[in-house]
């Protein structure tokens, strides 16, 4: 049933830590953060001020600072194009989609300045936006992305349904005043479309849409709130969010948990939570303030079919997790 015992020790906790960059509500499905460095979609994260655990399917960036407000000064109108506020229900179900009326000129449309977005030579940049025809009849449009030395142009068709269109370019310069354009197709003629959710990022394809209202954002997106029985709650800008994506057993290797030793830091009651690679909690231990704690499991231990992760630590300076490889019905070692 088992093999030689192994142990994983973390004498100094090494976590992925950042802070919320904006206030969040209890219902929103994205978490704006100050940094996305080293975050992984494979492991849950915890908002420290509320103890809420979240999972997320994507990590996004949006350098457009007013992604849903086409009347913002960050947008420029080209060749007699006009915009009108709140004309349709957006893909998010809110009445925030703007109508963009494009004149007959080939370059008529709306543009975004990319000079201040921090893009440099060699950066792979992707821009995206959601579009829909006002009348329901197909409307041909184009996206253009320029870096100051050249440009990439793609053709698209707005239909009666919302769709997300995108364009990607490897920058040879640092951007232009009209770097990103949603404009008329070569065929000309007036066009009326709804546009919503502009995004521009240093990626080779569009990530999950991340809304902005006044500032560029990084964020955890496609978020599931209140994971592992926690409660989704509002939290404030500057609150800590933490992820511990360190594998204590091979991801695809079933392991048996034999014992846990925990050393609290003396600042309050401590907590250690262990989960599998799906983020499902299989062991959650509370420790009184300043009390070192060793828990020996019953003879059969606790089986983690997909390896062991630490999904939460509160007020802990060190821990040791003792495991052994496990094989059984439906499992392989």
Helices and strands as residue ranges (DSSP letters): E 2-10, E 16-19, E 30-33, E 45-47, E 52-62, E 75-78, E 82-88, E 97-102, E 109-112, E 124-133, E 139-146, E 151-158, E 163-170, E 180-184, E 191-201, E 217-227, E 240-243, E 255-264, E 270-275, E 281-287, E 293-296, E 302-304, E 309-314, E 316-326
